[in-house]
Amino acid sequence: MGVRAAAVVGGSGHNGWVSKSSLPAPDHAAVLREALLAADFTADGLLDRLGAPAYAALARSETVPALRATRGDTPLDTLVRLFLLQRPVAEERARAALPLAECVADGWVTRAADDGTVRAGVDVRPYGGPDGEDWFIVSDLGCAVGGAGGIGSREEGVVLGVGGASTTLAGITVRAPVASALDIGTGSGIQALHAAQHASRVTATDLNPRALEFTRLTLALSGAAPADLREGSLFEPVGSDTFDLIVSNPPFVISPGARLTYRDGGMGGDDLCRALVQQSGAHLNEGGYAQFLANWQHVEGEEWQDRLRSWVPYGCDAWIVQREVQDVTQYAELWLRDSGDHRSDPAEYAERYEAWLDEFEARGATAVGFGWITLRKSAAAEAGNPSILVEEWPHAVQQPLGQAVQEHFARQDYLRDQDDAALLAGHFVLAAEVVQEQVGLPGAEDPEHVVLRQHRGMMRATKVDAVAAGFAGVCDGSLPAGRILDAIAQLMAEDPVLLRDRTPQAIRLLVEEGFLEPAPAAVPRGQ
């Protein structure tokens, strides 16, 4: 699974203006979709029409370059101005680009009463699917995500379009074919749309009924199968149902109160994210995955890793990755700007800022972490032997990571069953796209240290000694690890018994981090 680089366009000319009128009906969504595709109103088509500079500027909420690039009268120019820039267009131009009668009847566009123009009723954004699909995300006007000015809306029921958090979650999600998938807090339906490609049945929930209607529109306009849409909070709408995949980009922002439904959890501190994670275990089928984005507090006197380990439900393995940490002042400023509060009365802004800091002080929070949480229901975890890894990795990664997530848990399954003797009897291969770097002073006879570096997935790097470097370099699956170490001991004039005793831990770490993989006969990749 992945998202093409040209998949997301942000920004509009009306940041902060949200239409709260009735939403369009999906009755003629298929006809509208045909018109959009015929005009090349797609992620790739936009990049070609606007050019890279104007396309990038639009993602920063800067509309002038896109307005200049669409001064022509082609159907694509009209659609960009209507749905992306949200400017009025002449009715005759709209009729040339759209099935206008159907769009007006359904509410996709509205006619002005006095000047012969039409306006968009909702935001429609081209979105590139993982395998070249042309999809469309429908959301509130003026609420594209990722612009330089933030969302800029303080409307409680606003429904956002696709943004960086959405695409991050879509990229890390395991995309194995499944019978059932659940999208909690679906918003405009991005995760449900992805899930519909590999799940036989998709259920999407949201506390905001308008969000469910937007999800219906997104799926219909993208040509996807409809989802089972249910209103409610967390797992409340699904009762005791269980699923093979659960995903959620929840309203994880830690804030004083629940002012904005699209981002504020409405529970104290990070309680919403904790509840989401803890309750998910009871709703996972054996072997199923639950994957979330989340914020968590760093509390004075408490290790953040321990805090997150306590969230993991019984019967589940977990891989939790902290991608970013902000101190409480940075965090408050980020989300005050997101809602446009920095453009309000200075006294009101200061009052809201104080409220955020009071909230953090009362909870002993010094910082807020952001990252990914993946759970997997497993028999080993239910037997009391869970694999739980909590780590910090702020460095670059290569999306999509869904396959890397699957491989991580497959490696954990393998390592749980291997003592040191079994590791020495095992066969290993060097993972794809791992390179060796030697670091030292120019002209030195020997390097100061050797680094193994991945060029895919998590793109990890690890410092190794000469034995580990030599061992990794000859791992092609043909010889057991013990025999390779015996040969290295002979070359380095070391005691082979001592080398066998001290090396299994290094092998275990290289396997855990994905530098070495059990040979295919030992464990199929991705299983």
Salt bridges, closest charged atoms under 4 A:
ASP44 OD2 - ARG4 NH2 3.40
ASP77 OD1 - ARG49 NE 2.86
GLU91 OE2 - ARG95 NH2 2.88
GLU91 OE2 - ARG111 NE 3.05
ASP106 OD2 - HIS28 ND1 2.88
ASP123 OD1 - ARG125 NE 2.51
ASP134 OD1 - ARG4 NH2 3.82
ASP140 OD1 - ARG210 NH2 2.92
GLU155 OE1 - LYS20 NZ 3.80
GLU213 OE2 - ARG216 NH2 3.24
ASP228 OD2 - ARG230 NH2 2.79
ASP241 OD2 - ARG230 NH1 3.40
ASP264 OD1 - ARG263 NE 2.98
ASP270 OD1 - ARG307 NH2 2.90
ASP271 OD1 - ARG274 NH2 3.57
GLU302 OE1 - ARG307 NH1 3.29
ASP306 OD1 - ARG309 NH1 3.05
ASP317 OD2 - ARG376 NH2 2.81
ASP317 OD1 - ARG416 NH1 2.80
ASP338 OD2 - ARG263 NH1 3.10
ASP341 OD1 - ARG154 NH1 3.17
ASP341 OD2 - ARG259 NH2 2.67
ASP341 OD1 - ARG352 NE 3.32
GLU348 OE2 - ARG154 NH1 3.20
GLU348 OE2 - ARG352 NH2 3.54
GLU359 OE2 - ARG363 NE 2.91
GLU391 OE2 - ARG460 NH2 2.67
GLU407 OE1 - ARG456 NH1 3.78
GLU407 OE2 - ARG525 NH2 2.66
ASP413 OD1 - ARG376 NH2 2.63
ASP413 OD1 - ARG416 NH2 2.68
ASP420 OD1 - ARG508 NH2 3.60
GLU437 OE2 - ARG453 NE 2.77
ASP486 OD1 - ARG500 NE 2.94
GLU494 OE1 - ARG502 NH2 3.03
GLU517 OE2 - ARG456 NH2 3.42
GLU517 OE1 - ARG525 NE 3.60
